[in-house]
């Protein structure tokens, strides 16, 4: 008996060590999930870099049905599935097929079973272990797949509603209520599967997944190891041995669980099941971490991931992904599908895609749109993109513009879909919303911090000039966050998806004037408007732009009012400084400054900060300033020609 116990511990330790090594190994690896992918098999495959599911894949975690719990890292990856799908799979033991694994992100690629020999042959011919080469090779034999209408993934709303409760008892009650109210057979089947499982295992499993949401992989593995030893030791319950007997040995499918019901599972039993000797698991994991560090390639530059184009088996062209240029490929199929779905692409639409890379998103857009116009500056990416599109038979629907997106003239389009590098996010968003091309919506994948700035409201710490300018002409909607792990190479920060929809009606204001006005206001967004517009440099600048005329009707020489000590950079040094000058223009400058202050006081804006004002308030202030002859942007149109509609709207 002692020998068996020793062997069980030995196997468990080596299993979790291998899972951790697989998850942290620096060299790319490909797991072929062709057939049953359950328990430790799933734990070994899912953390890997590439997971190829097929039409024969069957994924499940039925451990609770044999009196055990999902282990081998399951509490880590199940807890990170959409919504509460992980809880559903673990408590019911329900199965997913290969298409569903792709949809929820458990698999990275999908291929028919019949193509596996071709894939293995293709991978065997590669003369590099670079990840992007492998990704491209797998994509060449992959298929675009979507779950059918009978998939459990279409029940995600009901799953979230029922499996979000804190206890197994509450989950069962929620399912019973849903079944009674909607006559849903699916709910009845879920209840039946839960009631077949060990009550103790159900509670341990739910606790494990909820803990896993807030733990790293090594923490999950260490905790699961303790739980596994407790389950196999019979110190708390004999459920594991009884479950194996009933389902795998005698196959009478009539296990006698101890305790037999959820109500009889005590907190003390749960505590004992989860707290057993640690067995220095962290030391084991650290040893494997050191082992994989020895395999780390030393020839890679920190900024670029080396790969090779795969147009022909013998081609030697080098392909680099530059992180500093924002070249991060979105690889999570579930996220790609969500972006396409949220974009609401019609079969007649022309979609403008900016930064298609190697075409992961492009292929999905081509599958639903009439045409895709892709703007890509990198020639190497264009070559890979064109080949992948041709291999899928979409070449007639794709038009590629190889140019800088900020400089390119876009053709007519209906929608925009873009994975925008951080360095050009702001100017590109402005180019889209203030451009000449009307469009229905723009679905943009942005750095999370930038998206927060774009979504910010007056009073938020992130509220800024960009949000003000964009929201004047468009509505911005948050869609979802995207983990940095869903990209290759992995960036430093997470991302978010937002949708920008141009407004049908915008204020009748000169947009150049508006943008120049907000630039002046938000130069120091936390200063009061009074402090901003009393600065000597600001007064002189506005006096020039406003083209005020002297008392004899002659236009002022605009070079006459140059501030001698103005270096153009340091606003703080001139804060509150009076406009003293020995020139004849001194009095006119002082009068102009007084006019600005009068306008600010009249509208109660002097002590207000721009970061606290909504667009309506800012428009009102701009209208008051314009009506007083104070302008912010030089126009070819004479200033005495007032914008009557704008003035009337905010007078």
Secondary structure as UniProt FT lines:
FT   HELIX           2..24
FT   STRAND          30..33
FT   STRAND          36..38
FT   HELIX           39..46
FT   STRAND          50..53
FT   TURN            55..56
FT   STRAND          58..60
FT   HELIX           63..66
FT   TURN            72..73
FT   HELIX           74..77
FT   HELIX           78..80
FT   TURN            83..84
FT   HELIX           85..92
FT   STRAND          96..97
FT   HELIX           98..104
FT   STRAND          109..110
FT   HELIX           113..115
FT   HELIX           116..125
FT   HELIX           131..140
FT   TURN            149..150
FT   HELIX           152..155
FT   HELIX           156..163
FT   HELIX           168..182
FT   HELIX           185..196
FT   HELIX           199..212
FT   TURN            213..214
FT   HELIX           217..233
FT   HELIX           239..244
FT   HELIX           245..249
FT   HELIX           262..264
FT   HELIX           267..274
FT   TURN            279..280
FT   HELIX           281..293
FT   TURN            294..295
FT   TURN            302..303
FT   STRAND          304..308
FT   TURN            313..314
FT   STRAND          318..322
FT   HELIX           323..325
FT   STRAND          329..330
FT   HELIX           333..343
FT   TURN            347..348
FT   STRAND          350..354
FT   TURN            357..358
FT   HELIX           360..368
FT   STRAND          371..375
FT   HELIX           379..391
FT   TURN            392..393
FT   HELIX           395..397
FT   STRAND          398..401
FT   TURN            405..407
FT   STRAND          415..419
FT   HELIX           422..424
FT   HELIX           425..433
FT   STRAND          441..447
FT   HELIX           448..455
FT   TURN            458..459
FT   TURN            461..462
FT   HELIX           465..473
FT   STRAND          474..482
FT   HELIX           484..486
FT   STRAND          487..488
FT   STRAND          495..502
FT   HELIX           511..521
FT   HELIX           522..524
FT   TURN            525..526
FT   HELIX           529..533
FT   HELIX           536..546
FT   TURN            551..552
FT   TURN            558..559
FT   TURN            564..565
FT   HELIX           572..574
FT   TURN            575..576
FT   TURN            584..585
FT   HELIX           586..602
FT   TURN            603..604
FT   TURN            606..607
FT   HELIX           610..612
FT   HELIX           615..627
FT   TURN            628..629
FT   TURN            639..640
FT   HELIX           644..649
//
